[in-house]
Amino acid sequence: MSNIYYTLLTDVGAAAMASAAVNGEPVVLCDVALGDGNGSIPAPTKSTTALVNEVYRAPINSITLHQDNPSWYIIELVILPDVGGFTVREFRIDDQAGNAIYIGNTAPETKPVLPEGMTRDSIYRLIVETSNAATINLSVDNSIVIATHQYVTDRMDEHLADADPHPQYARDIDLSGHTAAVNPHPQYATSYDLAAHLLAADPHTQYLTEAEVVAYLNESSRARRFYFANI
């Protein structure tokens, strides 16, 4: 049984990818367009370049690498509660120039709006495949990115599972080791060091002692007396 719902790399997209592989200038994906198929589920082909009936378009919200396949990217689109009144049956993913790089269909999903009696966020996660990640760039406008509940939950789970989620702060084990150390602050003199310093006969060897100064002065006095006595 063939798939009813699928995503295709269009002929235009394949040509763009091939050119990117040769020229080293990746294709930049930036927008997702949704359509209602005029009431029917369309069957797009690789040569299809337009939706049957486009009803909504928005920049890509987020792009992540699929955890099970390094050739798959998950492209996420979020439709806010105040947008709707249509049923999604088709989609396309465009590059910066507005070319349809990927196109596909999807199981019908109605996006209601409040005047119809209910509303909700709708999140579409579209999986696309590329055999060469270097031929594709995925553009996200950070000024309009919306953090979904699942995204926040995933990031919080990662945060809580991290052994040291706040490396900028000292951990309990670090403080325990610090307080248990014999000399936790080696850059400062300890009370033992100061006691030894005060008890030393000559704690400042770089300076003359009182005895050395007296001896020096006495020697200088004798030298002067000797000098005057021999004039």
N, C-alpha and C positions, 0 to 999 in steps of 0.2 A: 504494500500500500504506500503510495507516494505521500509526501508531506503536504498537508493542506496549507499550513502556515510556514513561511520561510523568509529568509533574507538573502538577497543576491548582490554581488558586486557587479555593477552595471558595466556595459561595454565602455562607456565614458570613464567610469572609475578604473577599469582595468588598464585602459590606455594611459590614464593619469598616473597610475602606480608604476607602469612600465617606464614612463618618462622620468618619474622620480628616481627610479633605480639607476637610470643611465646618467641623469644630470645632477643627482645629489640634492635636489630641491624637493623635500617631502610635500605630499598632499596634506593640506590643513583642513580637518573637519571642524565645522563650527555650528551648524544649525540642524535642527530636526523639524521636519514638516509632517503633519498628520492629516489624514483624509478620511472621509466617510464612505468612499467608494460609490457614492450616489445610491446607497441602500443595499449594495451587494458586495461580497468579498471579491476583490479583484485578484487576478492571477498575473502579476507582473513578470516580465521576462528580462533578460540581461540588456535587451535593447530599449526597454522602457525608460523614459527620461522624465516623466511627469506623473503626478498622482491623478487619479480619476477626478477627484474633487477635494482640493485642499481646504481644510477648515481651521487649521491652527499651525502656527510656526513660532519657534522660540530657540534661543541659543542653548547649546548643550549645558546641562547643569553640572555633571561630573563624568569623569572617565576613569575606569579602573581596569587593571589587568585581571583576567579571570584566573582564579586560584588553581584551577585544574588544567588549564591549557594556556601556555604562554603566547599562543597565536591568536587568542580571543581577547577582544576588548568589550567591556560592558559600558555602553553609552546610556547615560541616564537623562531623562527629561521629566521635569515636574510641571504639572498643570495646577495652578492655584485654584482655590475654591470659587473665586468670582469669575472664572472662565469656564465655559462649557455650553451645554445645549446641543451637543452633537454626539454621534457614536463613531468611535475610531475603528477603522477596518484596514487602514493602509498607512504606510509611513515611508519617508525617504530621509537620507542623511546627506547633507550638502557640504561642499567645500566653500572656501571663501568667495569663490567666483559665482556661487549659486548653482554649480553643476551637481547633478544627482550621482553621488559616488556609490551609495548603497540604496537599495529599494526593497520593500517587502510588504507582506500583509500580516494581519494579526486577528485573533479571535475578537469578535465585536465586543466593544466595551463602551458603555454609555457614560458620558461625563455630564452629570447634572449640574444645574445651578440652583441657587436658593429659591427663586420664584417658582421652580418646578416642585418644591416641597422638601428638597434636601440638597446638600452639597458636600464636597470632600476634596481633599488633595488627590490627584491621580499621578502615579509615578510609573513611567515606562522605562524599562531596562532592556535595551536592544543589544544583542550580541552580534558583533561583526568579526570577521576573520581576516587576517593578513599574514601572508607567508614570510614577509620581510618587514619587521617593525621599523626599519630605517626609512621606509618609503612613505610613512604616514606620521603626521603630527596631529595631535588632538587639542583643539583650542577651547579653553574655558574662560569666560569672562568672570573673573572673581568678584566683580561688583554686583553680580546678580545671582551668584550661587546660593542655593537654598539647602540648608542642612536638614535632611529628612530624619524622621524619628529613628529609623534603622541605622543611619549613619552615626547619629549621636550615641545610640546604644552600643554600637560596635566599638566606637572610639573610647567610650567609658569602660567597657569590658577590658579593652587592651590596657587602659590606664590602671585599672584595679589589679590586673594580673601582673603588671610590671613589678619586679623585685625592688626597684628604686625609681618610682615615677617622678620624684622631685630631687634630682641630683644636686640642685643648688642648695639644698638644706642638709644639715648634718643628721645622720640616722642615729637611733638609740645605740646601736652597736659601736658607732664611731665615738659617741659621747662616753660610753662605758669604758672604752679603751683609753680615752683621753683622761678621764678622772682616775683610772687605776694606774696610770703611768707614774713611775718614780719622779720623773721630771717632764711633765707635759709641755713645759714652755722652756726649751733649752736656750732660747734667745734671751732669756732673763736670768739674772743671778739668783741662785737659791740662798736661803738663810744660812746654809752650811758654807757656801762660797763666801758670803759676807763675814761670817764668824772667822773663817780661816784668814780672810783678808785683814781683819782688824787685829788678829793675834800675831800676824807676821812681823818680824823684826824690821823688815824694810819692804812694805807692801807696794811702794812706788819706786822701783829701782831706776826709773828714768829721771828721778829728781835726786839732788844732793840731800844727804841727811844733815841734821844739826851738827853732829860731830865733824862731818866732812867740811861743812862751812866754817866752823871754828878753826879747824886745822888749816884750812886754806888761808883764813885771815891771819892767823898766827905766823904762818910761813911768809905771807906777804909783808907783815910787820918786821920780821927778822931780816928780810931781804932789803927793806928800806933802811933799816938801821945800819946794815952792813955797807950799803951804798954811801950813806952820809959819813960814816966813820972813815971811809977811805978817800974822801975828797981832799 
